[in-house]
Structure formats: C-alpha cells, structure tokens
Amino acid sequence: GIPVVLKISRTTEMTCATEIILPKHTINSNLPLNQTVEIKIGTLKKDEIRFGCGMNMMESGQIHVQ
C-alpha cells in the first residue's frame, strides 16, 4: 500500500541507456548525466516489472515486487 518511487542516476556517457522505459506502466523518462531522476510508479502489487533503454537494446532489466 506504499507508493513506489525509483531514484535513478546515470553516471556514464558510454551507454545507450540515456532514458528508461517501463512499458507496463507507460513510463518513458530521460536520464540526464550525473543527475538523479525520480520516477513515480505508484502502489504496486506482487509482480515483475521489466524495463529497458529507449533504443530497446537493454530490455532485460527486471524489478521484482514481493
């Protein structure tokens, strides 16, 4: 019952992950270099959330909600 907020920091320019996409939650957020971005996902149920970069090259990330 607690809203989830992800805090993400991109610390390198040597990556295609300059944005993050969470398709199931229709979230697409830019990740500026060396800045923390807060992504509000809302209240979650037990599930698996997949995420990836904006170019769909890194699409195997998973967040497990238990």
One Martini backbone bead per residue (centre of mass of N, CA, C, O) as a GRO file, in nm:
protein
   66
    1GLY     BB    1   0.048   0.067   0.006
    2ILE     BB    2   0.312   0.193  -0.117
    3PRO     BB    3   0.457   0.423  -0.289
    4VAL     BB    4   0.672   0.418  -0.573
    5VAL     BB    5   1.022   0.536  -0.598
    6LEU     BB    6   1.255   0.591  -0.833
    7LYS     BB    7   1.620   0.622  -0.818
    8ILE     BB    8   1.813   0.755  -1.091
    9SER     BB    9   2.165   0.724  -1.206
   10ARG     BB   10   2.369   0.850  -1.454
   11THR     BB   11   2.747   0.793  -1.489
   12THR     BB   12   2.755   0.762  -1.815
   13GLU     BB   13   2.823   0.799  -2.171
   14MET     BB   14   2.874   0.474  -2.224
   15THR     BB   15   2.552   0.466  -2.334
   16CYS     BB   16   2.206   0.399  -2.423
   17ALA     BB   17   2.095   0.477  -2.122
   18THR     BB   18   1.929   0.785  -2.146
   19GLU     BB   19   1.676   0.605  -2.093
   20ILE     BB   20   1.362   0.490  -1.949
   21ILE     BB   21   1.154   0.191  -1.980
   22LEU     BB   22   0.806   0.113  -1.871
   23PRO     BB   23   0.566  -0.035  -2.039
   24LYS     BB   24   0.344  -0.123  -1.824
   25HIS     BB   25   0.352   0.207  -1.721
   26THR     BB   26   0.408   0.420  -1.938
   27ILE     BB   27   0.729   0.481  -1.910
   28ASN     BB   28   0.935   0.775  -2.006
   29SER     BB   29   1.276   0.860  -1.910
   30ASN     BB   30   1.512   1.071  -1.869
   31LEU     BB   31   1.891   1.045  -1.822
   32PRO     BB   32   2.081   1.251  -1.694
   33LEU     BB   33   2.387   1.331  -1.631
   34ASN     BB   34   2.446   1.329  -1.294
   35GLN     BB   35   2.130   1.273  -1.229
   36THR     BB   36   1.853   1.251  -1.034
   37VAL     BB   37   1.570   1.044  -1.097
   38GLU     BB   38   1.222   1.051  -1.044
   39ILE     BB   39   0.998   0.761  -1.040
   40LYS     BB   40   0.657   0.731  -1.042
   41ILE     BB   41   0.458   0.430  -0.997
   42GLY     BB   42   0.322   0.352  -0.737
   43THR     BB   43   0.116   0.110  -0.645
   44LEU     BB   44   0.206  -0.229  -0.582
   45LYS     BB   45   0.205  -0.550  -0.686
   46LYS     BB   46   0.272  -0.857  -0.728
   47ASP     BB   47   0.560  -0.857  -0.948
   48GLU     BB   48   0.700  -0.782  -1.275
   49ILE     BB   49   0.932  -0.536  -1.388
   50ARG     BB   50   1.011  -0.412  -1.693
   51PHE     BB   51   1.319  -0.278  -1.844
   52GLY     BB   52   1.468  -0.009  -2.052
   53CYS     BB   53   1.580   0.138  -2.317
   54GLY     BB   54   1.505   0.352  -2.585
   55MET     BB   55   1.640   0.124  -2.803
   56ASN     BB   56   1.593  -0.180  -2.707
   57MET     BB   57   1.879  -0.309  -2.599
   58MET     BB   58   1.789  -0.282  -2.285
   59GLU     BB   59   1.532  -0.530  -2.187
   60SER     BB   60   1.618  -0.715  -1.906
   61GLY     BB   61   1.508  -0.567  -1.685
   62GLN     BB   62   1.426  -0.620  -1.326
   63ILE     BB   63   1.146  -0.595  -1.099
   64HIS     BB   64   1.072  -0.730  -0.780
   65VAL     BB   65   0.756  -0.776  -0.639
   66GLN     BB   66   0.668  -0.889  -0.288
   0.00000   0.00000   0.00000
